[in-house]
Amino acid sequence: MRIYLPVTAAHLRAAALGSPQEPQSAHAVTPALTRALPDEDEEGLEVSASLCAADASLVLLAEPGAEGLADRRIVIAADVDAEHVRELAVEGDVLPGTVEVSAEIPWEDVAALLVDGAEAEGDVRAARLGDENAFERAAEADLLWYDVTERDALADSLGA
């Protein structure tokens, strides 16, 4: 199952992502997302899941301890066994397509890295400080695609 994991630049240096002991929130094409967006095809649903993960990456950047991390949203697209993915109930702040992943994700299972371009940094910086208009502008920015083999170079360029 393809999942979209919201991360920060610091995660690019991890030996692996996730852990069976500490499930991580991610986004995926789920029955709830399909019901919420009935006019979307599979590709549109995948884009929607990745954009929700991008928003969640920005939320991670706003958390205490994230100061000094690159002002870029980062999403890791990975393939995991469906048995390690649990769809969360849509309630409160939980969006359709939100899942919990309870597995370690080796870099070999990563399909792509999706990252904001440098032009989005100003809006991401303002959004992580609470500017709602900047959050909306950041949400409109396209994410750039990187192959997993570019992970180290990307981490270097982001100061991780």
N, CA and C of each residue as an Amber inpcrd file, in Angstrom:
protein
   480
   0.8550000  -1.1720000   0.0000000   0.0000000   0.0000000   0.0000000
   0.8990000   1.2330000   0.0000000   0.5730000   2.1890000  -0.8500000
   1.3490000   3.4350000  -0.9160000   0.8650000   4.3690000   0.1940000
   1.8170000   4.8420000   0.9840000   1.5160000   5.8140000   2.0340000
   2.3340000   7.0720000   1.7860000   1.8550000   8.1680000   2.3490000
   2.5440000   9.4560000   2.2580000   2.8240000   9.9050000   3.6830000
   4.0940000   9.8930000   4.0360000   4.5360000  10.1470000   5.3940000
   5.0390000  11.5780000   5.5270000   4.4100000  12.3870000   6.3840000
   4.9090000  13.7560000   6.5890000   6.1550000  13.7170000   7.4630000
   7.1950000  14.4200000   7.0240000   8.4520000  14.4520000   7.7770000
   9.0590000  15.8460000   7.7060000  10.2120000  15.9800000   8.3460000
  11.0180000  17.1920000   8.2450000  12.3810000  16.7870000   7.6750000
  13.2100000  17.7650000   7.4080000  14.5330000  17.4870000   6.8470000
  15.3440000  16.5560000   7.7430000  15.1500000  16.6410000   9.0500000
  15.8970000  15.7890000   9.9790000  15.6610000  14.3040000   9.7070000
  14.4710000  13.9460000   9.2440000  14.1470000  12.5460000   8.9780000
  14.9600000  11.9730000   7.8180000  15.4800000  12.8270000   6.9510000
  16.2400000  12.3510000   5.8010000  17.5370000  11.6670000   6.2150000
  17.9930000  11.9080000   7.4330000  19.2290000  11.2980000   7.9350000
  18.9660000  10.0250000   8.7420000  17.7010000   9.6790000   8.9740000
  17.3700000   8.4920000   9.7640000  17.7970000   7.2240000   9.0340000
  18.1990000   6.2210000   9.8030000  18.5810000   4.9410000   9.2090000
  17.3690000   4.2620000   8.5650000  16.2080000   4.4310000   9.1900000
  14.9350000   3.9240000   8.6670000  13.8550000   4.8360000   9.2280000
  12.6670000   4.7010000   8.7280000  11.5440000   5.5310000   9.1710000
  10.5520000   4.6810000   9.9420000   9.9170000   5.2760000  10.9210000
   8.8650000   4.5860000  11.6530000   9.3910000   3.5100000  12.5800000
   8.4420000   2.8900000  13.2680000   8.7720000   1.8590000  14.2340000
   7.4960000   1.1020000  14.5970000   7.5900000  -0.2120000  14.7830000
   6.4020000  -0.9550000  15.2100000   5.9260000  -0.5220000  16.6090000
   6.8480000  -0.0380000  17.4470000   6.4980000   0.3750000  18.8020000
   5.8570000   1.7500000  18.8650000   6.1610000   2.6090000  17.9160000
   5.6280000   3.9710000  17.8990000   4.9900000   4.2520000  16.5430000
   3.7140000   3.8920000  16.3730000   3.0450000   4.1180000  15.0870000
   3.1040000   5.5890000  14.6630000   3.2460000   5.7970000  13.3600000
   3.3220000   7.1400000  12.7970000   2.0690000   7.4390000  11.9950000
   1.6740000   8.6890000  12.0390000   0.5510000   9.1390000  11.2370000
   1.0340000   9.3800000   9.8120000   0.2260000   8.9650000   8.8600000
   0.5300000   9.1640000   7.4460000  -0.7990000   9.3510000   6.7150000
  -0.7270000   9.4150000   5.4040000  -1.9320000   9.5710000   4.5850000
  -1.8570000   8.5720000   3.4360000  -3.0380000   8.1120000   3.0090000
  -3.1130000   7.1240000   1.9430000  -4.4920000   7.1900000   1.3090000
  -4.6240000   6.5280000   0.1690000  -5.9330000   6.4050000  -0.4530000
  -6.6670000   5.3120000   0.3210000  -7.6980000   5.7270000   1.0230000
  -8.4930000   4.8290000   1.8610000  -9.9530000   4.8930000   1.4140000
 -10.7710000   3.9850000   1.9110000 -12.1980000   4.0720000   1.5870000
 -12.8010000   5.4220000   2.0040000 -12.3830000   5.9590000   3.1550000
 -12.9350000   7.2470000   3.6000000 -12.5410000   8.3750000   2.6430000
 -11.3020000   8.3580000   2.1480000 -10.8740000   9.3880000   1.2020000
 -11.6230000   9.2440000  -0.1180000 -11.8130000   8.0210000  -0.5520000
 -12.5460000   7.7720000  -1.7940000 -13.9880000   8.2590000  -1.6850000
 -14.6130000   8.0340000  -0.5210000 -15.9860000   8.5210000  -0.3130000
 -16.0250000  10.0430000  -0.2540000 -15.0000000  10.6560000   0.3380000
 -14.9720000  12.1120000   0.4760000 -14.7480000  12.8120000  -0.8700000
 -14.0740000  12.1310000  -1.7920000 -13.7640000  12.7150000  -3.1060000
 -14.2530000  11.7740000  -4.2160000 -15.5570000  11.6040000  -4.3480000
 -16.0910000  10.5990000  -5.2760000 -15.8080000  10.8760000  -6.7550000
 -15.5040000  12.1180000  -7.1130000 -15.2550000  12.4420000  -8.5190000
 -13.7930000  12.2950000  -8.9180000 -12.9290000  11.9660000  -7.9630000
 -11.4950000  11.8370000  -8.2580000 -11.1600000  10.4340000  -8.7450000
 -10.2320000  10.3570000  -9.6990000  -9.7170000   9.0580000 -10.1090000
  -8.5710000   8.6790000  -9.1610000  -7.9580000   7.5350000  -9.3890000
  -6.9040000   7.0430000  -8.4940000  -5.7480000   8.0400000  -8.3780000
  -5.3490000   8.6260000  -9.5010000  -4.2550000   9.5990000  -9.4670000
  -4.6250000  10.8250000  -8.6390000  -5.8350000  11.3210000  -8.7950000
  -6.2950000  12.4690000  -8.0180000  -6.3520000  12.1630000  -6.5360000
  -6.7460000  10.9350000  -6.1950000  -6.7820000  10.5360000  -4.7890000
  -5.3700000  10.4620000  -4.2060000  -4.4280000   9.9650000  -4.9980000
  -3.0280000   9.9060000  -4.5440000  -2.4840000  11.3210000  -4.3060000
  -2.7900000  12.2300000  -5.2050000  -2.3510000  13.6250000  -5.0440000
  -2.9560000  14.2190000  -3.7810000  -4.2310000  13.9670000  -3.5570000
  -4.8920000  14.4750000  -2.3580000  -4.2250000  13.9550000  -1.0920000
  -3.9230000  12.6600000  -1.0580000  -3.2500000  12.0750000   0.1050000
  -1.8770000  12.7060000   0.3170000  -1.1450000  12.9410000  -0.7680000
   0.1920000  13.5340000  -0.6280000   0.1060000  14.9800000  -0.1470000
  -0.9160000  15.7100000  -0.5870000  -1.0720000  17.1010000  -0.1500000
  -1.4880000  17.1830000   1.3280000  -2.2880000  16.2370000   1.7820000
  -2.6180000  16.1910000   3.2210000  -1.3590000  15.9240000   4.0360000
  -0.4950000  15.0540000   3.5250000   0.7670000  14.7840000   4.2120000
   1.6680000  16.0240000   4.2070000   1.6300000  16.7960000   3.1250000
   2.4190000  18.0300000   3.0690000   1.9490000  19.0130000   4.1320000
   0.6310000  19.1330000   4.2980000   0.0940000  19.9970000   5.3600000
   0.5500000  19.4990000   6.7290000   0.5460000  18.1830000   6.9150000
   0.9740000  17.6080000   8.1940000   2.4650000  17.8350000   8.4260000
   3.2580000  17.8750000   7.3570000   4.6810000  18.1800000   7.4880000
   4.8680000  19.5920000   8.0290000   4.0460000  20.5140000   7.5560000
   4.1250000  21.8890000   8.0460000   3.7630000  21.9470000   9.5320000
   2.8070000  21.1540000   9.9460000   2.4380000  21.0870000  11.3670000
   3.6270000  20.5790000  12.1860000   4.3600000  19.5850000  11.6600000
   5.5540000  19.0970000  12.3560000   6.5900000  20.2030000  12.5200000
   6.6990000  21.0530000  11.5180000   7.6660000  22.1550000  11.5860000
   7.2800000  23.2010000  12.6260000   6.0160000  23.2420000  13.0080000
   5.5400000  24.2110000  14.0000000   5.6870000  23.6920000  15.4340000
   6.0570000  22.4210000  15.5880000   6.1700000  21.8440000  16.9280000
   7.4270000  22.3270000  17.6380000   7.3770000  22.3680000  18.9740000
   8.5810000  22.7180000  19.7390000   9.7150000  21.7520000  19.3950000
  10.9020000  22.2970000  19.2740000  12.0620000  21.4960000  18.9250000
  12.3590000  21.4760000  17.4440000  11.4650000  22.0140000  16.6260000
  11.6740000  22.0210000  15.1740000  12.3930000  23.2900000  14.7080000
  12.6760000  24.1930000  15.6380000  13.3760000  25.4210000  15.2630000
  14.7020000  25.0350000  14.5950000  15.0800000  25.7570000  13.5820000
  16.3400000  25.4970000  12.9050000  16.2410000  24.5000000  11.7630000
  15.1310000  23.7940000  11.6600000  14.9630000  22.8780000  10.5350000
  14.5820000  23.6790000   9.2900000  14.9140000  23.1420000   8.1320000
  14.6300000  23.8120000   6.8650000  13.1420000  24.1120000   6.7310000
  12.8330000  25.2770000   6.2180000  11.4470000  25.7160000   6.0030000
  10.9070000  25.1240000   4.7020000  10.8410000  23.8150000   4.6700000
  10.3220000  23.1030000   3.5040000   9.4520000  21.9440000   3.9840000
   8.2990000  21.7870000   3.3550000   7.4690000  20.6190000   3.6280000
   8.0880000  19.4310000   2.8940000   8.1210000  18.2890000   3.5750000
   8.6950000  17.0860000   2.9790000   7.7340000  15.9240000   3.2140000
   7.4900000  15.1830000   2.1510000   6.6280000  14.0110000   2.2050000
   7.4050000  12.8470000   1.6110000   7.3480000  11.7200000   2.3030000
   7.9850000  10.5100000   1.8000000   6.8900000   9.5700000   1.3180000
   6.9540000   9.2180000   0.0470000   6.0280000   8.2400000  -0.5280000
   6.6900000   6.8760000  -0.4210000   6.0330000   5.9660000   0.2850000
   6.6140000   4.6410000   0.5090000   5.5530000   3.5730000   0.3390000
   6.0120000   2.3680000   0.0770000   5.1200000   1.2270000  -0.0460000
   5.3110000   0.3310000   1.1760000   4.2100000   0.0840000   1.8780000
   4.2460000  -0.7750000   3.0720000   3.1670000  -1.8390000   2.9500000
   3.3540000  -2.9310000   3.6730000   2.3320000  -3.9790000   3.6960000
   1.0780000  -3.4310000   4.3520000  -0.0610000  -3.6830000   3.7450000
  -1.3390000  -3.1770000   4.2520000  -1.6050000  -3.6320000   5.6790000
  -1.0630000  -4.7630000   6.0840000  -1.2870000  -5.2550000   7.4510000
  -0.7020000  -4.3290000   8.5060000   0.2110000  -3.4310000   8.1030000
   0.8350000  -2.4900000   9.0390000   0.1780000  -1.1140000   9.0020000
  -0.9220000  -0.9980000   8.2540000  -1.5960000   0.2870000   8.0880000
  -3.0170000   0.1700000   8.6530000  -3.3570000   1.1200000   9.5130000
  -4.7030000   1.1560000  10.0900000  -5.3220000   2.5100000   9.7860000
  -6.4800000   2.4830000   9.1340000  -7.1950000   3.7220000   8.8240000
  -7.7820000   4.2970000  10.1080000  -7.6070000   5.5970000  10.3090000
  -8.1540000   6.2610000  11.4900000  -9.5590000   6.7630000  11.1950000
 -10.3950000   6.7520000  12.2040000 -11.7610000   7.2580000  12.0660000
 -11.7180000   8.7580000  11.7960000 -12.5500000   9.1980000  10.8820000
 -12.6260000  10.6150000  10.5360000 -13.4790000  11.3100000  11.5890000
 -12.7980000  12.0330000  12.4730000 -13.4790000  12.7920000  13.5260000
 -12.5330000  13.8720000  14.0280000 -13.0930000  14.9570000  14.4880000
 -12.2640000  16.0600000  14.9780000 -11.3390000  16.5770000  13.8880000
 -10.0430000  16.5680000  14.1630000  -9.0400000  17.0480000  13.2060000
  -8.5330000  15.9660000  12.2600000  -9.0600000  14.7560000  12.3620000
  -8.5970000  13.6470000  11.5270000  -9.2540000  13.7330000  10.1560000
  -8.4330000  13.8700000   9.1320000  -8.9220000  13.9830000   7.7590000
  -9.1560000  12.6110000   7.1390000 -10.0470000  12.5300000   6.1550000
 -10.1910000  11.2710000   5.4200000  -8.8400000  10.9140000   4.7920000
  -8.4850000   9.6510000   4.8740000  -7.2020000   9.2080000   4.3180000
  -6.0840000   9.1730000   5.3350000  -6.3630000   9.5830000   6.5650000
  -5.3350000   9.5320000   7.6020000  -5.2140000   8.0990000   8.0960000
  -3.9850000   7.6340000   8.1640000  -3.7110000   6.2700000   8.6050000
  -2.6160000   6.2840000   9.6610000  -2.4900000   5.1590000  10.3370000
  -1.4250000   4.9600000  11.3060000  -0.5920000   3.7860000  10.7920000
   0.7150000   3.9910000  10.7180000   1.6220000   2.9690000  10.2000000
   2.4390000   2.4170000  11.3600000   2.3340000   1.1220000  11.5760000
   3.0400000   0.4960000  12.6980000   4.1000000  -0.4750000  12.1770000
   5.0490000   0.0720000  11.4500000   6.1370000  -0.7370000  10.9080000
   7.3390000   0.1590000  10.6720000   8.4940000  -0.4500000  10.6820000
   9.6870000   0.2740000  10.2600000   9.6670000   0.3110000   8.7340000
  10.0030000   1.4610000   8.1900000  10.0030000   1.6080000   6.7370000
  11.4500000   1.7970000   6.2870000  12.0460000   0.7720000   5.6930000
  13.4180000   0.9160000   5.1940000  13.4360000   1.8140000   3.9610000
  14.5560000   2.4530000   3.7250000  14.6720000   3.3640000   2.5830000
  14.4620000   2.6370000   1.2600000  14.6840000   1.3280000   1.2410000
  14.4600000   0.5530000   0.0130000  12.9810000   0.5420000  -0.3820000
  12.0870000   0.7990000   0.5870000  10.6550000   0.8010000   0.3020000
  10.1180000   2.1880000  -0.0500000  11.0030000   3.1750000  -0.1150000
  10.5950000   4.5370000  -0.4420000  10.5830000   4.7000000  -1.9600000
   9.4610000   5.1790000  -2.4590000   9.2950000   5.3720000  -3.8980000
   9.7780000   6.7480000  -4.3440000   9.5680000   7.7700000  -3.4880000
   9.9400000   9.1350000  -3.8750000   9.9410000  10.0410000  -2.6540000
  10.6560000  11.1390000  -2.8050000  10.6600000  12.2130000  -1.8190000
   9.9970000  13.4120000  -2.4870000   9.0290000  13.9980000  -1.8150000
   8.3120000  15.1590000  -2.3410000   8.6570000  16.3360000  -1.4400000
   9.1920000  17.4040000  -2.0290000   9.7560000  18.4960000  -1.2380000
   9.3840000  19.8410000  -1.8560000   9.0980000  20.8090000  -0.9770000
   8.8660000  22.1770000  -1.4440000  10.1100000  22.7120000  -2.1420000
   9.8980000  23.5430000  -3.1450000  10.9840000  24.2720000  -3.7570000
  11.3850000  25.4440000  -2.8770000  12.5360000  26.0320000  -3.1620000
  13.0540000  27.1420000  -2.3550000  12.0870000  28.3220000  -2.3090000
  11.3030000  28.5220000  -3.3650000  10.3880000  29.6700000  -3.4130000
   9.2720000  29.5740000  -2.3710000   9.0390000  28.3990000  -1.8100000
   7.9840000  28.2270000  -0.8030000   8.4670000  28.5310000   0.6170000
   9.7720000  28.7030000   0.8070000  10.3210000  28.8510000   2.1560000
   9.7040000  29.9950000   2.9520000   9.4760000  31.1360000   2.3330000
   8.9080000  32.2770000   3.0530000   7.5230000  31.9710000   3.5950000
   6.6900000  31.3710000   2.7670000   5.3400000  31.0200000   3.2200000
   5.3770000  29.9220000   4.2740000   6.2440000  28.9360000   4.1000000
   6.3490000  27.8600000   5.0990000   6.8280000  28.4310000   6.4260000
   7.8150000  29.3090000   6.3870000   8.3300000  29.9330000   7.6140000
   7.2190000  30.7120000   8.3310000   6.4720000  31.5040000   7.5800000
   5.3760000  32.2800000   8.1820000   4.2710000  31.3680000   8.6880000
   3.9650000  30.3220000   7.9410000   2.9020000  29.3960000   8.3460000
   3.2760000  28.6530000   9.6220000   4.5260000  28.2620000   9.7520000
   4.9180000  27.5330000  10.9620000   4.8810000  28.4280000  12.1880000
   4.8260000  29.7400000  11.9650000   4.7000000  30.6940000  13.0690000
   3.2500000  31.1060000  13.3010000   2.3170000  30.5020000  12.5420000
   0.8960000  30.7220000  12.7940000   0.1560000  31.5770000  11.7910000
   0.7840000  32.0170000  10.7230000   0.1270000  32.8430000   9.7090000
  -0.7620000  31.9570000   8.8300000  -2.0750000  32.0360000   9.0280000
  -3.0300000  31.2020000   8.2850000  -3.0140000  31.4750000   6.7830000
  -2.8460000  32.7430000   6.3900000  -2.7810000  33.0690000   4.9640000
  -1.5540000  32.4300000   4.3200000  -0.4450000  32.4330000   5.0420000
   0.7720000  31.7950000   4.5340000   0.5810000  30.2820000   4.4330000
  -0.1510000  29.7080000   5.3960000  -0.4490000  28.2710000   5.3510000
  -1.2190000  27.9410000   4.0690000  -2.2050000  28.7570000   3.7480000
  -2.9930000  28.5440000   2.5300000  -2.1280000  28.6840000   1.2770000
  -1.2410000  29.6850000   1.2670000  -0.3510000  29.8540000   0.1110000
   0.6080000  28.6700000  -0.0130000   1.1440000  28.2210000   1.1080000
   2.0510000  27.0670000   1.0810000   1.3240000  25.8360000   0.5530000
   0.0750000  25.6800000   0.9460000  -0.7090000  24.5230000   0.5090000
  -0.9130000  24.5130000  -1.0050000  -0.8300000  25.6780000  -1.6270000
  -1.0000000  25.7790000  -3.0780000   0.2880000  25.4830000  -3.8460000
   1.4200000  25.4830000  -3.1590000   2.7120000  25.2800000  -3.8280000
   2.8720000  23.8220000  -4.2410000   3.4400000  23.6170000  -5.4170000
   3.7150000  22.2630000  -5.8850000   4.9390000  21.7140000  -5.1760000
   4.9080000  20.4160000  -4.9340000   6.0660000  19.7360000  -4.3560000
   6.9150000  19.1850000  -5.4880000   8.2200000  19.2620000  -5.3190000
   9.1570000  18.7300000  -6.3050000   9.4160000  17.2620000  -6.0000000
   9.6120000  16.4800000  -7.0320000   9.8410000  15.0410000  -6.8960000
  11.3370000  14.7560000  -6.9000000  11.7890000  13.9530000  -5.9340000
  13.1740000  13.5000000  -5.8780000  13.1840000  11.9840000  -5.7550000
  14.1400000  11.3640000  -6.4150000  14.3320000   9.9340000  -6.2670000
  15.0050000   9.6720000  -4.9190000  14.7530000   8.5290000  -4.3390000
  15.3250000   8.2090000  -3.0230000  16.8540000   8.2000000  -3.0750000
  17.4500000   7.9570000  -4.2310000  18.9090000   7.9830000  -4.3430000
  19.4670000   9.3920000  -4.1450000  18.6140000  10.4070000  -4.2100000
  19.0400000  11.7930000  -4.0080000  18.9030000  12.2470000  -2.5490000
  18.5610000  11.3200000  -1.6610000  18.2760000  11.6440000  -0.2590000
  19.4450000  12.3490000   0.4300000  20.6510000  11.8280000   0.3180000
  21.7940000  12.4370000   1.0120000  22.0830000  13.8370000   0.4820000
  22.0640000  14.0010000  -0.8280000  22.3080000  15.3210000  -1.4140000
  21.2110000  16.3020000  -0.9960000  19.9670000  15.8300000  -0.9440000
  18.8570000  16.6820000  -0.5180000  19.0200000  17.0700000   0.9460000
  19.3750000  16.1090000   1.7900000  19.5990000  16.4090000   3.2060000
  20.7140000  17.4430000   3.3700000  21.7900000  17.2920000   2.5960000
  22.8800000  18.2700000   2.6520000  22.3820000  19.6560000   2.2540000
  21.6020000  19.7300000   1.1800000  21.1420000  21.0270000   0.6860000
  20.1700000  21.6930000   1.6560000  19.4990000  20.8980000   2.4860000
  18.5560000  21.4290000   3.4620000  19.1850000  21.6380000   4.8410000
  20.4820000  21.3880000   4.9330000  21.1810000  21.6090000   6.1900000
  20.8830000  20.5810000   7.2610000  20.4550000  19.4070000   6.8480000
  20.1360000  18.3410000   7.8260000  21.3560000  17.4950000   8.1250000
